[in-house]
Amino acid sequence: MTGRLHSAMTKYRLSEDGDADKPVHFLQRNFDSLQVDEQMSTRGGDPAVDPRSCSFSTSGCEITTGCYVKHSAECLSSLPNVNRNFISDNRLSNGFIADVSKKKDNGTSLAVQLTKRARKGCTPKLLRKRIPILEWLPNYHLPDAISDLIAGVTVGLTVIPQAIAYANVAGLPPQYGLYSSFMACFVYTIFGSCKDSPIGPTAIAAILTRENIHDLGPEFAVLLCFLSGCVELLMGILQLGFLIDFISGPVAVGFTSAAAIIIATTQIKDILGLDFPGGKFLHVWQGIFEHIGETRLWDSILGLSCIIILLVLRKIKEIQIIRKDEKDTSQFRRLLAKILWFISTGRNIIVVVASAALAYSFEIHQQSPFILTGHVKPGLPNVTLPPFEATVGNSTYKFIDMATSMGSGIFVVPLLCILENIALAKVFSEGKPVDATQEMLAIGLCNIASSFVSSMPVSGALSRGAVNNASGVRTTLGGIYTGIIVLLSLQFFTPYFFYIPKASLAAVIIAAVIFMVELHVIKPIWRTKKIDIIPAVVTFISCLLIRLELGIFIGISINLIFLLYASARPSVHVNRAISIPGGVEYLAIMPDRSLVFPSVEYVRGVVSKAGIKQAPSRMPVVLDATHIQGADFTAARGIKSLIDDFYARGQPLIFYNLKPSIVEIFRGVQPKEFKSCRCPAVLDVMLQQVAPTNGDAKIASITDIYCDGKK
C-alpha cells in the first residue's frame, strides 16, 4: 500500500495485568511527510503489516501484538475489544507514532534544585547513616559497655607490641607505631560501620609506607598518611568504591602473599641479629647471604623460640575443654577454657613482656646478649599540622617535592588500605551488606585525624579484628578503650620498651604474616577457572621482584586484558531450530554478550560463515539478541554490513528479541533491509513469509497473533 497517511494517530497503552489504561491522546498531527513503507500490504480488511517493526493492525481494530499498532481515528472510535496480553512498546515504530506525551516542566531554577538536593542530603536518616554512632548510642546499655571494655582492653594489649614491630617494618622509630594506634580508634568509633574493625597500623600499610617514603624520614610517612586520608575521603564523597572491584580475587591473593613474604623477609635479619641496609626482597636475601657469618647466636635462639611459642599459643585456644554438645559443665572447666583463650589471644604481649624481662635481667648483670629496641621517645605526641616541608640531610623538600618523591604511592596506599578494611568488614559482617562508601569516609577521616598526631597510614587489621570479634565486642566503642590503653603506654611505659629485644618483635611479625600467604586458595582457583592462576602468579612474582604497587598494577592490567579479550571474542552459539507452529527450519545464532567495537567484526564473521556453511538453500538465519544489552556506533556499522551481505546473497536475516533502544541504534545507520521482532508468534509468521518453501505466502492471511508477553 502506498500513499500518505492523513488521519490523526492515537495509541492505546495497556498494563501487564490486562486492564486498559485510558487512551493516551497525542497531538493531532498531519503525516503528509511520512511515506507509508512499501512493505505495508493490505488485502481487503486484512491486517496491515510492517515486518521490520512487527507492527500489526487487524480489521475491527483488535490489537493483537506486542508492538506498536496504528489506527485511524475513525477505527479507534469503534474499537470493540482488546487483546489483554498486549503490552505496549514505548518506542517509535518506523516513524509512524511519535510519542509526544506531556513531560514535566523542567523550568525549575537552578537555585531551587540545589536547595532541594541540599535538603535531601541533610535528612535525619542520611545523618544517622553517615554518623553511625547516632544510630546505636541511644540503645547502648551496660552489658554492651562491659563487652566493649573487655574487647577494647584485649585489643589494646595486642596492638602495643604489634605497633612497635610495624614501625620497624615501615622503617620508622618505634614510637611512630604507637602514635598510629590511638587517634584512628577514637574517630572510627564515631564514623565506623563495622564493630569488629580495629583501626591502626597494619603489616600491609607498613610495608607500603616503607616502599614509598624511600627511607627519607618520618615526615614523609606522616604526610603520606594525610594524603591517603584525603584520597580516601574524596573517593567516599564521589562514591568511587567500584574501583575496588577492579582488584580481582586472584590479584589480591598474589599481592597479599607477596607482601607477607616481603614483610617476613625484612624481619629475618632481626631474628639473626644482623644489621645492614635494604628493605627489598632480593636486597635483603643478598645481604643475609653476605653477612651470614655475623649471625648472633642468642638473638637467633630467642627469635626462633619466640616464633615456636607464638605458634603453639595460637593453637591452645582450640583445645576442647568443653564439648559443644555438653550442657552441664563445672565452673573450673569454664574458667580453664577462658584462661586458655586469654593466653592464646594475648600471646603477643606475653611473649614480648617475657622477652623484655629476660633482657632486663641480663642488663642488670652487665650482659647484653640481645639487640634491644633502644630509646623510645616518652610522652604523648604533639597535635600539629602534617609536615608540608622536610629537611633530609642537606636537602630541603617542599610539599610538591615530597609528594613527587612518593609518586603513585599517594593513590596505591589508600586504595589498598580501603581494600584491606572492606575485606575485614566482609569477614565479620555475618551476611549483612557492607557500606563501602561509609568505610571510605571513615578510613579517610581516621587517616586525616591521625596525621595530626604523627601517624603513618592506618587501616583495619584482620588479626586484631579476629581478636576483637572473639572478645565479644558489641559496638565500635571498644576502640575508645584500645586508644586509652595505647595512650597510657605512651605516657607511663615507654621507658620499659627500651628492653624489648628486636628478635622478639620480629618473631611477633613473622608469626602473624605467615598466615597471610594464601596457598590454600590455589587449589580452588585451579578447580574453578585455571586461567585465573595467571594473574595471581604474575602479581605475586611482580610484587616480589619489582615493587608492591607496580606488581598490583601489573596484575590488574592482566585481568583487564582478559576482560577485553572476552569482550572482543564472545561465544556465539549456532544450532538449527524449527519454528512453532509453522514448522519452518532456520539457523539460530546467539551471541552471549553485548556488541561493542572490539567484537563486532568477529561476530559478523562468525554469523556470515555460519549462514553460508550451515544454512544451505537460503535457509533463514535468526540472530537471537537475548543477551545483547547494548551496542555502539561501530557495532551498528558492522551490523549494517552484515545485513547488506545477507541481502546481497538473498538470504533472510531476522533479529529476534532485540531491545528497542538497540533497534533505534541499528536503524540509525540505515541498513538496506532490517527485520526484527520480539514475539515468538511473530517470528513464526515472519519465517513463513521468508522461507523458500512458502515464499509466496502472505502474512496478511494471519488475522490473530497472540503474544503472551515479552521475553
Summary of the structure (lengths in Angstrom):
residues: 711
radius of gyration: 35.4
end to end distance: 31.4
largest distance: 118.2
contacts: 2358
relative contact order: 0.14
helix: 55%
strand: 8%
